[in-house]
Amino acid sequence: MKQPGPDHPITISREGKRVRVQFAGKTVADTTRALALKEASYPVVYYVPRADADMALLTRTAHGTHCPYKGDASYFTISGGGRTADNAVWSYETPFPAVAEIKDHLAFYPNKVDEIKVG
């Protein structure tokens, strides 16, 4: 486990604006409670509370990854409207303490959904 710091900063804040995720004409997530995670020089990632996502559109997959700063990620495939996006969603179900706020949240690959609209 690595700690965020000056060489690899991670900040988490409330987005404050509405975040909506669209896929195949369906709203996969719609929330005003998203978290914005800024990590080093990577683009901002929006983490949506699971309670504000349509979990019926998601199917857990066997795929997993490990981040030395956040922990082990599990993945979900989105299905709807006759389309499927494999491993399009990830979640840190037991994140490391430094990023504990993202527990019970989902993040979406922008290139695997139709739109992530903020505002």
N, C-alpha and C positions, 0 to 999 in steps of 0.2 A: 504494500500500500504506500503510495506516494502522497505527500501533502502538497496542496496548491501553494504557490509562493511566487516571488518576483520572477522566477524563470519560467513558471507555468501558472499564471493567475487564473482562477475560476471565481466568478461572482454570480450570485443568484439573486434576482430581484423580482418583485411582482410586476407583471407587464403593465397592468392598469388599463389596457385597452382590450376590447373584445377580440378573441382569436377564434377563427373558424377554419376547419379543415374539410375540404370537399373532395369526394372521389366518386366518379361515375354517376353524377347527379344526386348523390346522397351527402348529407351532412354527417361526417364521421365524428366530429367534435365541435362543440360550440361553448365557449366559456368566457367569463370575465375574470377568471381566477388563474390564468396561466402564469407560469414562471418563465422568466427569460434567463437562460444560462449563457454566460459569456465565458468562453474558455480560450485562453491564449489568443492566437490570431485567427481562430476559426469563426465562421459566421455564427450569429446568435441562434440558439436552439430554443424553441418554445416547448415547454413541458405542460401538458394539459392534465388536470385531475381526471382520473379514470371515471369518476362519478359524472363528468361532463362529456363523456364519449359514448358512442353507441357501440358497446362491447359486443352486441350481436353481429356486427359486421366484421369482427376480428376473430381470428383463429390462431391460437398459440402454435408456434413451430418448434422444431428441435434445434434451431439455430441459436447460437449464443456467442457473445464476445466478452472480452475482459478489457477494462480500462484501468490502468494502475492508479488513477485519481478518483474514479467513481465506483468501480467494482464490476460485478458481472451483470451483463445485460441479457434479458430475454427478448424474444422477437415475436411479432404477430404478422399474419397475412391479412390484408383487407380484401373482402369479396363483396361485390354488389353491382347491380346494373349490368350483369353479364361480363364483368371484368374482375380480374384478380391482380393484386400487387403483392408479390411474395416478399416477406420480411421487410415490409414498408414501415413498420412501427416497432419501436423498442422501449424498454422500461427497465429501470434499475429497481428491482423489487426489494433488495436489501443493500442500498447504497452505503458507501463508506461514510463515516461521521461528518466529514468536511462538506458533504453535499446531501445530507440527510433530508433536506426539504423536497428533493425530487422523488422520494418514496411515494408510491401510489399515483404516479404521473406517467403519461405516455408522451413520446416524442415521435415525430413523423419525418421521413425523408422527403424533402421538397420535390425531388425528381420522381417520386413514386406515387404522389397524390396529384390531383388536378390543381389544387390551390390551397395555400395557407394564407388566409387573409387576416391582417392585423389592422384593427381600427374600425 
